[in-house]
Amino acid sequence: MPGDPVCPLCGRPIPEGAKSSRHHLTPKLKGGARMQTVLLHQICHSAIHANFSETELAAHFSDIESLRAAPRLQAFLTWVRTKPPAFHARTFGKLGKGRR
């Protein structure tokens, strides 16, 4: 719908009732608890954390532009952009425990 917020990662609207969450551009564990957040679809947020450790996010991906350009997210972004705005599916993590 017009007026719905837009996910800055995938560019799709986030309709009311769609699963969404706030992403800390600088991870909370790396000093970003009180820093900027962005509203993302939950599936987009989950994809970020499935592909990058907290250390990688803090060092290399602390803005939307770098996340959008990240090679590890390209296949996901190409795929999710074809889905309806409220689409959600479980995201399977690629990172093992302890890599954050």
The first five atom37 places (N, CA, C, CB, O) and aatype in JSON, in Angstrom:
{
  "aatype": [12, 14, 7, 3, 14, 19, 4, 14, 10, 4, 7, 1, 14, 9, 14, 6, 7, 0, 11, 15, 15, 1, 8, 8, 10, 16, 14, 11, 10, 11, 7, 7, 0, 1, 12, 5, 16, 19, 10, 10, 8, 5, 9, 4, 8, 15, 0, 9, 8, 0, 2, 13, 15, 6, 16, 6, 10, 0, 0, 8, 13, 15, 3, 9, 6, 15, 10, 1, 0, 0, 14, 1, 10, 5, 0, 13, 10, 16, 17, 19, 1, 16, 11, 14, 14, 0, 13, 8, 0, 1, 16, 13, 7, 11, 10, 7, 11, 7, 1, 1],
  "atom_mask": [
    [1, 1, 1, 1, 1],
    [1, 1, 1, 1, 1],
    [1, 1, 1, 0, 1],
    [1, 1, 1, 1, 1],
    [1, 1, 1, 1, 1],
    [1, 1, 1, 1, 1],
    [1, 1, 1, 1, 1],
    [1, 1, 1, 1, 1],
    [1, 1, 1, 1, 1],
    [1, 1, 1, 1, 1],
    [1, 1, 1, 0, 1],
    [1, 1, 1, 1, 1],
    [1, 1, 1, 1, 1],
    [1, 1, 1, 1, 1],
    [1, 1, 1, 1, 1],
    [1, 1, 1, 1, 1],
    [1, 1, 1, 0, 1],
    [1, 1, 1, 1, 1],
    [1, 1, 1, 1, 1],
    [1, 1, 1, 1, 1],
    [1, 1, 1, 1, 1],
    [1, 1, 1, 1, 1],
    [1, 1, 1, 1, 1],
    [1, 1, 1, 1, 1],
    [1, 1, 1, 1, 1],
    [1, 1, 1, 1, 1],
    [1, 1, 1, 1, 1],
    [1, 1, 1, 1, 1],
    [1, 1, 1, 1, 1],
    [1, 1, 1, 1, 1],
    [1, 1, 1, 0, 1],
    [1, 1, 1, 0, 1],
    [1, 1, 1, 1, 1],
    [1, 1, 1, 1, 1],
    [1, 1, 1, 1, 1],
    [1, 1, 1, 1, 1],
    [1, 1, 1, 1, 1],
    [1, 1, 1, 1, 1],
    [1, 1, 1, 1, 1],
    [1, 1, 1, 1, 1],
    [1, 1, 1, 1, 1],
    [1, 1, 1, 1, 1],
    [1, 1, 1, 1, 1],
    [1, 1, 1, 1, 1],
    [1, 1, 1, 1, 1],
    [1, 1, 1, 1, 1],
    [1, 1, 1, 1, 1],
    [1, 1, 1, 1, 1],
    [1, 1, 1, 1, 1],
    [1, 1, 1, 1, 1],
    [1, 1, 1, 1, 1],
    [1, 1, 1, 1, 1],
    [1, 1, 1, 1, 1],
    [1, 1, 1, 1, 1],
    [1, 1, 1, 1, 1],
    [1, 1, 1, 1, 1],
    [1, 1, 1, 1, 1],
    [1, 1, 1, 1, 1],
    [1, 1, 1, 1, 1],
    [1, 1, 1, 1, 1],
    [1, 1, 1, 1, 1],
    [1, 1, 1, 1, 1],
    [1, 1, 1, 1, 1],
    [1, 1, 1, 1, 1],
    [1, 1, 1, 1, 1],
    [1, 1, 1, 1, 1],
    [1, 1, 1, 1, 1],
    [1, 1, 1, 1, 1],
    [1, 1, 1, 1, 1],
    [1, 1, 1, 1, 1],
    [1, 1, 1, 1, 1],
    [1, 1, 1, 1, 1],
    [1, 1, 1, 1, 1],
    [1, 1, 1, 1, 1],
    [1, 1, 1, 1, 1],
    [1, 1, 1, 1, 1],
    [1, 1, 1, 1, 1],
    [1, 1, 1, 1, 1],
    [1, 1, 1, 1, 1],
    [1, 1, 1, 1, 1],
    [1, 1, 1, 1, 1],
    [1, 1, 1, 1, 1],
    [1, 1, 1, 1, 1],
    [1, 1, 1, 1, 1],
    [1, 1, 1, 1, 1],
    [1, 1, 1, 1, 1],
    [1, 1, 1, 1, 1],
    [1, 1, 1, 1, 1],
    [1, 1, 1, 1, 1],
    [1, 1, 1, 1, 1],
    [1, 1, 1, 1, 1],
    [1, 1, 1, 1, 1],
    [1, 1, 1, 0, 1],
    [1, 1, 1, 1, 1],
    [1, 1, 1, 1, 1],
    [1, 1, 1, 0, 1],
    [1, 1, 1, 1, 1],
    [1, 1, 1, 0, 1],
    [1, 1, 1, 1, 1],
    [1, 1, 1, 1, 1]
  ],
  "atom_positions": [
    [[0.84, -1.19, 0.0], [0.0, 0.0, 0.0], [0.89, 1.25, 0.0], [-0.96, 0.0, 1.23], [2.0, 1.24, 0.53]],
    [[0.38, 2.33, -0.59], [1.12, 3.59, -0.51], [1.25, 4.01, 0.95], [0.42, 4.7, -1.35], [0.31, 3.84, 1.73]],
    [[2.36, 4.53, 1.3], [2.58, 4.96, 2.67], [3.2, 3.91, 3.56], [0.0, 0.0, 0.0], [3.65, 4.23, 4.67]],
    [[3.25, 2.65, 3.11], [3.93, 1.61, 3.89], [5.43, 1.91, 3.88], [3.64, 0.18, 3.31], [5.96, 2.4, 2.89]],
    [[6.11, 1.63, 5.0], [7.57, 1.79, 4.97], [8.17, 0.84, 3.94], [8.17, 1.54, 6.38], [7.59, -0.2, 3.62]],
    [[9.32, 1.19, 3.44], [10.01, 0.36, 2.44], [11.26, -0.23, 3.07], [10.38, 1.2, 1.18], [12.02, 0.47, 3.75]],
    [[11.47, -1.51, 2.86], [12.66, -2.18, 3.36], [13.86, -1.64, 2.58], [12.55, -3.74, 3.21], [13.91, -1.78, 1.36]],
    [[14.83, -1.04, 3.26], [15.96, -0.47, 2.55], [16.89, -1.52, 1.95], [16.74, 0.41, 3.48], [17.72, -1.19, 1.09]],
    [[16.77, -2.77, 2.37], [17.64, -3.81, 1.83], [17.08, -4.35, 0.51], [17.81, -4.95, 2.84], [17.79, -4.37, -0.5]],
    [[15.83, -4.78, 0.5], [15.26, -5.39, -0.72], [14.45, -4.43, -1.56], [14.4, -6.55, -0.35], [14.21, -4.69, -2.74]],
    [[14.03, -3.3, -0.97], [13.27, -2.31, -1.71], [11.78, -2.57, -1.8], [0.0, 0.0, 0.0], [11.06, -1.82, -2.45]],
    [[11.29, -3.65, -1.16], [9.86, -3.96, -1.16], [9.17, -3.24, 0.0], [9.63, -5.49, -1.08], [9.79, -3.02, 1.04]],
    [[7.89, -2.88, -0.17], [7.15, -2.28, 0.95], [7.04, -3.27, 2.11], [5.75, -1.84, 0.5], [7.08, -4.49, 1.91]],
    [[6.9, -2.74, 3.3], [6.65, -3.55, 4.49], [5.23, -3.24, 4.94], [7.72, -3.25, 5.65], [5.01, -2.29, 5.69]],
    [[4.25, -4.03, 4.49], [2.86, -3.74, 4.84], [2.58, -4.0, 6.32], [1.91, -4.57, 3.98], [3.29, -4.76, 6.99]],
    [[1.54, -3.36, 6.8], [1.11, -3.58, 8.18], [0.84, -5.07, 8.38], [-0.16, -2.73, 8.53], [0.19, -5.7, 7.55]],
    [[1.35, -5.62, 9.45], [1.15, -7.02, 9.76], [2.24, -7.94, 9.22], [0.0, 0.0, 0.0], [2.31, -9.1, 9.61]],
    [[3.08, -7.43, 8.34], [4.19, -8.25, 7.82], [5.24, -8.4, 8.91], [4.82, -7.6, 6.53], [5.44, -7.5, 9.73]],
    [[5.92, -9.54, 8.92], [6.99, -9.74, 9.9], [8.14, -8.8, 9.56], [7.48, -11.24, 9.92], [8.64, -8.79, 8.44]],
    [[8.53, -8.0, 10.55], [9.61, -7.04, 10.37], [10.35, -6.86, 11.69], [9.07, -5.68, 9.85], [9.85, -7.25, 12.75]],
    [[11.52, -6.29, 11.61], [12.29, -6.01, 12.82], [13.32, -4.93, 12.53], [12.98, -7.3, 13.36], [13.6, -4.61, 11.38]],
    [[13.86, -4.39, 13.59], [14.87, -3.34, 13.47], [16.26, -3.97, 13.49], [14.73, -2.3, 14.62], [16.56, -4.85, 14.31]],
    [[17.1, -3.51, 12.57], [18.48, -3.98, 12.48], [19.39, -2.86, 12.94], [18.84, -4.44, 11.02], [19.29, -1.74, 12.44]],
    [[20.27, -3.16, 13.88], [21.29, -2.2, 14.31], [22.39, -2.2, 13.26], [21.86, -2.55, 15.74], [23.03, -3.22, 13.03]],
    [[22.62, -1.05, 12.63], [23.65, -0.98, 11.59], [25.03, -1.29, 12.16], [23.65, 0.4, 10.92], [25.86, -1.91, 11.49]],
    [[25.28, -0.86, 13.36], [26.46, -1.3, 14.11], [25.94, -2.25, 15.17], [27.27, -0.07, 14.75], [25.13, -1.85, 16.01]],
    [[26.37, -3.51, 15.15], [25.83, -4.49, 16.1], [25.91, -4.03, 17.55], [26.57, -5.81, 15.95], [26.87, -3.39, 17.97]],
    [[24.87, -4.38, 18.3], [24.84, -4.02, 19.72], [26.07, -4.54, 20.45], [23.58, -4.56, 20.39], [26.63, -3.85, 21.31]],
    [[26.51, -5.75, 20.11], [27.68, -6.34, 20.75], [28.97, -5.62, 20.41], [27.81, -7.79, 20.37], [30.0, -5.83, 21.06]],
    [[28.92, -4.77, 19.39], [30.11, -4.03, 18.96], [29.96, -2.54, 19.21], [30.38, -4.28, 17.47], [30.6, -1.72, 18.55]],
    [[29.11, -2.18, 20.17], [28.95, -0.78, 20.57], [27.79, -0.04, 19.94], [0.0, 0.0, 0.0], [27.68, 1.17, 20.12]],
    [[26.92, -0.71, 19.22], [25.85, -0.03, 18.51], [24.5, -0.01, 19.19], [0.0, 0.0, 0.0], [23.49, 0.29, 18.55]],
    [[24.45, -0.32, 20.48], [23.16, -0.42, 21.18], [22.34, 0.86, 21.09], [23.39, -0.76, 22.65], [21.11, 0.8, 21.02]],
    [[22.99, 2.0, 21.07], [22.28, 3.27, 21.03], [22.47, 3.99, 19.69], [22.74, 4.17, 22.17], [22.23, 5.19, 19.59]],
    [[22.89, 3.25, 18.7], [23.14, 3.85, 17.39], [21.98, 3.56, 16.44], [24.46, 3.31, 16.79], [20.98, 2.95, 16.84]],
    [[22.11, 4.0, 15.21], [21.04, 3.93, 14.22], [20.57, 2.51, 13.94], [21.51, 4.56, 12.94], [21.35, 1.56, 13.87]],
    [[19.24, 2.4, 13.78], [18.62, 1.14, 13.36], [17.8, 1.41, 12.1], [17.72, 0.54, 14.49], [17.44, 2.55, 11.82]],
    [[17.53, 0.35, 11.35], [16.67, 0.44, 10.18], [15.62, -0.66, 10.27], [17.49, 0.33, 8.85], [15.9, -1.75, 10.76]],
    [[14.4, -0.36, 9.78], [13.33, -1.34, 9.76], [13.47, -2.19, 8.5], [11.94, -0.65, 9.81], [13.54, -1.66, 7.39]],
    [[13.53, -3.5, 8.68], [13.67, -4.44, 7.58], [12.58, -5.51, 7.68], [15.08, -5.09, 7.6], [12.02, -5.73, 8.75]],
    [[12.29, -6.16, 6.54], [11.49, -7.39, 6.61], [12.27, -8.35, 7.51], [11.22, -8.01, 5.17], [13.5, -8.34, 7.51]],
    [[11.58, -9.17, 8.25], [12.26, -10.14, 9.11], [13.14, -11.07, 8.28], [11.25, -10.95, 9.92], [14.24, -11.42, 8.71]],
    [[12.67, -11.49, 7.11], [13.45, -12.4, 6.27], [14.76, -11.73, 5.81], [12.62, -12.84, 5.05], [15.79, -12.4, 5.71]],
    [[14.71, -10.43, 5.54], [15.92, -9.7, 5.14], [16.89, -9.58, 6.33], [15.56, -8.3, 4.6], [18.09, -9.75, 6.17]],
    [[16.34, -9.28, 7.5], [17.16, -9.18, 8.71], [17.82, -10.53, 9.01], [16.31, -8.71, 9.91], [19.01, -10.59, 9.33]],
    [[17.04, -11.58, 8.91], [17.58, -12.92, 9.18], [18.66, -13.29, 8.17], [16.45, -13.95, 9.14], [19.65, -13.93, 8.55]],
    [[18.5, -12.91, 6.91], [19.51, -13.21, 5.9], [20.83, -12.52, 6.21], [19.01, -12.79, 4.52], [21.9, -13.09, 6.0]],
    [[20.77, -11.31, 6.71], [21.99, -10.59, 7.09], [22.74, -11.38, 8.15], [21.67, -9.15, 7.61], [23.93, -11.65, 8.02]],
    [[22.02, -11.76, 9.21], [22.68, -12.45, 10.33], [23.04, -13.89, 10.01], [21.79, -12.41, 11.54], [23.88, -14.48, 10.69]],
    [[22.43, -14.46, 8.99], [22.8, -15.82, 8.56], [24.09, -15.8, 7.74], [21.67, -16.44, 7.74], [24.76, -16.82, 7.61]],
    [[24.43, -14.64, 7.19], [25.58, -14.55, 6.29], [26.8, -13.84, 6.86], [25.18, -13.87, 5.05], [27.9, -14.0, 6.35]],
    [[26.62, -13.06, 7.92], [27.73, -12.28, 8.45], [27.82, -12.39, 9.97], [27.57, -10.81, 8.05], [26.8, -12.44, 10.66]],
    [[29.01, -12.44, 10.46], [29.22, -12.41, 11.9], [29.07, -10.98, 12.4], [30.63, -12.99, 12.28], [29.11, -10.04, 11.6]],
    [[28.92, -10.8, 13.68], [28.84, -9.47, 14.27], [30.11, -8.68, 13.95], [28.64, -9.56, 15.81], [30.05, -7.48, 13.67]],
    [[31.25, -9.35, 13.98], [32.52, -8.69, 13.68], [32.55, -8.2, 12.23], [33.69, -9.65, 13.94], [32.98, -7.08, 11.96]],
    [[32.09, -9.05, 11.31], [32.05, -8.64, 9.9], [31.09, -7.48, 9.69], [31.63, -9.83, 9.01], [31.39, -6.54, 8.95]],
    [[29.94, -7.53, 10.34], [28.98, -6.44, 10.21], [29.58, -5.13, 10.7], [27.7, -6.77, 10.98], [29.45, -4.1, 10.04]],
    [[30.22, -5.16, 11.85], [30.8, -3.93, 12.4], [31.93, -3.39, 11.53], [31.32, -4.18, 13.82], [32.04, -2.18, 11.34]],
    [[32.76, -4.28, 11.01], [33.94, -3.84, 10.26], [33.64, -3.45, 8.82], [34.97, -4.93, 10.27], [34.26, -2.53, 8.29]],
    [[32.69, -4.13, 8.17], [32.53, -3.94, 6.73], [31.12, -3.63, 6.25], [32.99, -5.15, 6.05], [30.95, -3.17, 5.12]],
    [[30.12, -3.86, 7.07], [28.74, -3.76, 6.59], [27.86, -2.96, 7.54], [28.16, -5.15, 6.4], [26.76, -3.4, 7.89]],
    [[28.32, -1.8, 7.95], [27.57, -1.0, 8.92], [26.7, 0.07, 8.25], [28.53, -0.34, 9.89], [26.32, 1.05, 8.88]],
    [[26.39, -0.13, 6.96], [25.45, 0.75, 6.27], [24.69, -0.09, 5.24], [26.18, 1.96, 5.59], [25.15, -1.15, 4.81]],
    [[23.54, 0.4, 4.85], [22.68, -0.34, 3.93], [23.35, -0.51, 2.57], [21.33, 0.37, 3.77], [23.22, -1.57, 1.95]],
    [[24.04, 0.49, 2.09], [24.67, 0.4, 0.78], [25.66, -0.76, 0.7], [25.39, 1.7, 0.44], [25.67, -1.5, -0.29]],
    [[26.47, -0.94, 1.72], [27.45, -2.03, 1.7], [26.75, -3.39, 1.83], [28.48, -1.86, 2.83], [27.2, -4.37, 1.24]],
    [[25.67, -3.45, 2.59], [24.91, -4.7, 2.68], [24.27, -5.04, 1.34], [23.83, -4.6, 3.78], [24.32, -6.19, 0.89]],
    [[23.66, -4.03, 0.68], [23.03, -4.27, -0.62], [24.04, -4.73, -1.66], [22.34, -3.0, -1.1], [23.7, -5.5, -2.56]],
    [[25.28, -4.28, -1.55], [26.31, -4.62, -2.52], [27.07, -5.9, -2.17], [27.29, -3.48, -2.64], [27.85, -6.39, -2.99]],
    [[26.85, -6.45, -1.0], [27.61, -7.62, -0.54], [27.36, -8.83, -1.44], [27.24, -7.96, 0.91], [26.21, -9.22, -1.63]],
    [[28.41, -9.42, -1.99], [28.24, -10.59, -2.85], [27.46, -11.73, -2.19], [29.59, -11.1, -3.27], [26.71, -12.42, -2.87]],
    [[27.64, -11.92, -0.89], [26.94, -13.02, -0.2], [25.43, -12.85, -0.17], [27.45, -13.14, 1.2], [24.71, -13.83, 0.02]],
    [[24.94, -11.62, -0.36], [23.5, -11.38, -0.31], [22.85, -11.28, -1.69], [23.23, -10.12, 0.46], [21.63, -11.18, -1.78]],
    [[23.63, -11.3, -2.76], [23.08, -11.06, -4.09], [22.03, -12.09, -4.5], [24.2, -11.05, -5.1], [20.96, -11.72, -4.99]],
    [[22.31, -13.36, -4.32], [21.33, -14.38, -4.71], [20.05, -14.24, -3.89], [21.93, -15.8, -4.52], [18.96, -14.35, -4.43]],
    [[20.19, -13.98, -2.59], [19.02, -13.79, -1.74], [18.21, -12.59, -2.21], [19.45, -13.6, -0.28], [16.99, -12.69, -2.36]],
    [[18.86, -11.45, -2.45], [18.15, -10.25, -2.86], [17.44, -10.44, -4.2], [19.11, -9.07, -2.94], [16.3, -10.0, -4.36]],
    [[18.1, -11.08, -5.14], [17.47, -11.35, -6.43], [16.22, -12.2, -6.25], [18.46, -12.07, -7.38], [15.19, -11.95, -6.88]],
    [[16.3, -13.19, -5.38], [15.18, -14.09, -5.12], [14.06, -13.39, -4.37], [15.65, -15.3, -4.33], [12.9, -13.46, -4.79]],
    [[14.38, -12.7, -3.27], [13.33, -12.13, -2.4], [12.6, -10.99, -3.1], [13.94, -11.64, -1.07], [11.43, -10.74, -2.8]],
    [[13.25, -10.3, -4.01], [12.59, -9.2, -4.71], [11.44, -9.68, -5.59], [13.6, -8.45, -5.56], [10.61, -8.88, -6.02]],
    [[11.38, -10.99, -5.87], [10.28, -11.54, -6.67], [9.09, -11.95, -5.8], [10.77, -12.74, -7.47], [8.06, -12.38, -6.33]],
    [[9.22, -11.83, -4.5], [8.18, -12.28, -3.57], [7.24, -11.13, -3.2], [8.82, -12.87, -2.29], [7.62, -9.96, -3.29]],
    [[6.01, -11.45, -2.8], [5.08, -10.41, -2.34], [5.63, -9.69, -1.11], [3.69, -11.02, -2.02], [6.44, -10.26, -0.38]],
    [[5.21, -8.44, -0.89], [5.75, -7.65, 0.23], [5.65, -8.31, 1.6], [5.06, -6.35, 0.27], [6.54, -8.11, 2.43]],
    [[4.6, -9.07, 1.87], [4.43, -9.68, 3.19], [5.02, -11.09, 3.27], [2.96, -9.72, 3.56], [4.85, -11.77, 4.29]],
    [[5.7, -11.54, 2.23], [6.25, -12.89, 2.2], [7.24, -13.1, 3.34], [6.94, -13.16, 0.86], [8.04, -12.22, 3.66]],
    [[7.16, -14.28, 3.95], [8.12, -14.67, 4.98], [8.35, -16.17, 4.89], [7.63, -14.27, 6.41], [7.43, -16.95, 4.65]],
    [[9.57, -16.56, 5.09], [9.93, -17.98, 5.15], [11.08, -18.1, 6.13], [10.33, -18.56, 3.74], [11.81, -17.14, 6.38]],
    [[11.23, -19.26, 6.67], [12.32, -19.5, 7.61], [13.65, -19.33, 6.9], [12.21, -20.93, 8.22], [13.83, -19.76, 5.76]],
    [[14.59, -18.69, 7.57], [15.94, -18.5, 7.05], [16.86, -19.47, 7.76], [16.42, -17.04, 7.23], [16.93, -19.49, 8.99]],
    [[17.55, -20.25, 6.99], [18.48, -21.21, 7.56], [19.84, -20.57, 7.65], [18.54, -22.52, 6.74], [20.37, -20.09, 6.64]],
    [[20.42, -20.56, 8.84], [21.71, -19.92, 9.07], [22.86, -20.67, 8.41], [0.0, 0.0, 0.0], [22.89, -21.9, 8.35]],
    [[23.8, -19.88, 7.94], [25.01, -20.44, 7.35], [26.16, -20.43, 8.35], [25.39, -19.68, 6.09], [27.11, -21.19, 8.21]],
    [[26.07, -19.57, 9.33], [27.14, -19.42, 10.31], [26.96, -20.41, 11.45], [27.2, -17.98, 10.85], [25.84, -20.63, 11.92]],
    [[28.04, -20.98, 11.86], [27.99, -21.87, 13.02], [27.99, -21.06, 14.3], [0.0, 0.0, 0.0], [28.36, -19.89, 14.31]],
    [[27.59, -21.68, 15.38], [27.62, -20.99, 16.69], [29.05, -20.6, 17.01], [27.03, -21.9, 17.82], [30.0, -21.32, 16.7]],
    [[29.18, -19.45, 17.63], [30.49, -18.98, 18.05], [31.18, -18.09, 17.04], [0.0, 0.0, 0.0], [32.26, -17.58, 17.32]],
    [[30.58, -17.88, 15.86], [31.2, -17.02, 14.86], [30.77, -15.58, 15.01], [30.88, -17.51, 13.46], [31.2, -14.72, 14.24]],
    [[29.94, -15.29, 15.95], [29.46, -13.92, 16.12], [30.38, -13.23, 17.06], [28.01, -13.87, 16.63], [30.18, -12.05, 17.36]]
  ]
}
